[in-house]
């Protein structure tokens, strides 16, 4: 193999390896699987959840290490926290927050590195809405919350692997196109809602 292709192949294989848990969960039969596995499959059932959670990983892949870790850690805390706080958040606010998260994460992906690093963790607050939606639509209880967090974080890991494989930390047009696509998708979902 050509020496120039080896690093690209390594990044591609890393991205694919990180998405294996995602592929396994995406084919779960929701009628058969119960408890943790059914809850883990929930983030794959809505395009808004799927886009936002993969976008978290894409954004984290281009941030400096500390900011990226803080962003992913915020996601890991806020998703289950939203599920536990679901009763206190109006349903209309939950739906608006989910769609706003797709737009916000698309803007973060397109933004310059300083703005993205500064605003990523506060923007992660929108993930409370994803957790709340899961609690309102899914089974109650700690196993369901843990399963939802597992499924969500596997989507974040997929986005992170994809971002690292594509080397989105650089200021190229691919990053801006991906970010713009996420913004457009979020806005079209909002218009459709």
C-alpha positions, 0 to 999 in steps of 0.5 A, a space after each residue: 500500500 502507498 505510504 500516503 494512504 496508510 494514515 488515511 486508512 488507519 483513520 477510516 478503520 478507527 472511525 469504523 471501529 468506533 461505529 460498530 456498537 452503533 451498527 449493532 444497536 441500530 438493528 435491535 427489534 424494539 418489540 423484542 428487546 426490553 429494558 436497557 437494550 430497548 432504551 439504548 435503541 431509542 436514539 436511533 429511532 428519530 432523525 433529530 436525535 441521530 443528527 444531534 448526537 453524531 454532531 456532538 462527536 463531530 464537534 468534539 473531534 475538532 476542539 482542543 483536547 480539554 474542550 472536546 473532553 468537557 463537551 463529551 463529558 457534559 453530554 454524558 451527564 446532561 442526557 441522563 439528567 434530562 431524562 430524570 428531569 422530564 416531568 418539569 419540562 413542557 413538551 413544546 420546549 423539549 421538541 424546540 430544544 431538540 431541533 435547536 440542538 441540531 442547528 446549534 451543533 451545526 453552527 459549532 461545527 462551522 464556527 472558528 475554533 475559538 468560538 466553538 471551544 468557548 460555546 460548546 459546553 453551554 450549547 450542550 445544555 440543549 441535550 437535556 431536551 434529548 434526555 427528557 424526550 426519552 423519558 416521556 416516550 420510553 420506559 421509566 426507571 434507571 435501566 432505561 436511563 442507562 440504556 438511553 445514555 449508552 445508545 446516545 453515547 455510542 452515537 457520539 462516539 460514532 461522530 467522534 470517530 468520523 470526525 477524527 477519520 476525516 480530520 475535521 480539526 482543520 479549517 477545510 470546507 468539508 467541516 463547513 459543509 457538514 455544519 451547514 448541512 446540519 443547520 439546514 437539516 435542523 431548520 427543515 425539521 423545525 419547519 416540518 414540525 
